[in-house]
Amino acid sequence: MLKIEIPKRAAHCMHGNEPLIPEMEFYSILLFQEEGYQRKDFCLACWEKFAKEDFSTRAKTAWKAKVVSKKEKEEISFKTRDEKAFYLLKNLLQSPSEEEWAEAFILALYLARRKIIYLRQELPQEDGSVVAIYEVAATEEMWAVKRKPLSSSDIEALQVKIAEKLSR
């Protein structure tokens, strides 16, 4: 079972301690350590002056993002189907079986298309698989979803299965 815990965004820049306020762009990196992933967030100035060179080689991944304003959080209104898909994915990611990873992957693609979650990075794993790192738009929570190669018949069967779950 794959489970990657990615910490939430910090409230302040890791170098200059500047508050990361709504609408502000920032950089995030993930460093792998024995106890798991460590996230470091930097304001643009500190990233360019100090962190970019120092962390780029050691980081497992890096991405640029913007702090979501409270107004944007309030504007993100889930439609019934989107809300069900969101909570279904969230529940699947708690302890997914190999079979459920395919469902999680399809739901993540759907929610990314609906701009409820954002793809931030894809991480190749040692076993050759790929893990997609998504950020939840409303909460800035990070989710890891295993990318699965699927045939068209697999996709059709999964669509039916997911549609049944969403119609409940």
BELHU-V860134 format. One record per residue. SS is DSSP state (H for helix, E for strand, L for the rest). PSI is psi as a letter, one per 40 degrees, with the letter a starting at -180 (none if undefined). Layout:
SS;PSI, SS;PSI
This chain:
L;h, L;h, L;h, L;h, L;h, L;h, L;i, L;i, L;i, L;i, L;e, E;i, L;h, L;e, L;d, L;e, L;e, L;h, E;h, L;h, L;i, L;i, L;e, L;h, E;i, E;i, E;i, E;i, E;i, E;h, E;h, E;h, E;i, L;d, L;e, E;a, E;i, E;h, E;h, E;h, E;h, E;i, E;i, H;d, H;d, H;d, H;d, H;d, H;d, H;d, H;d, H;d, H;d, H;d, H;e, H;d, L;d, L;d, L;i, L;d, E;i, E;i, E;i, E;h, E;i, E;h, L;h, L;h, L;i, H;d, H;d, H;d, H;d, H;d, H;e, L;g, L;h, L;h, L;i, H;d, H;d, H;d, H;d, H;d, H;d, H;d, H;d, H;d, H;d, H;d, H;d, H;d, L;e, L;d, L;g, L;i, L;i, H;d, H;d, H;e, H;d, H;d, H;d, H;d, H;d, H;d, H;d, H;d, H;d, H;d, H;d, H;d, H;d, L;e, L;f, L;d, E;i, E;h, E;h, E;d, E;i, E;h, E;h, E;h, L;i, L;d, L;e, L;e, L;i, E;h, E;h, E;h, E;h, E;i, E;h, E;h, L;d, L;d, L;e, L;e, L;i, E;h, E;i, E;h, E;h, E;h, E;h, L;h, L;h, L;i, L;i, H;d, H;d, H;d, H;d, H;d, H;d, H;d, H;d, H;d, H;d, H;d, H;d, H;d, H;d, H;d, H;e, L;none
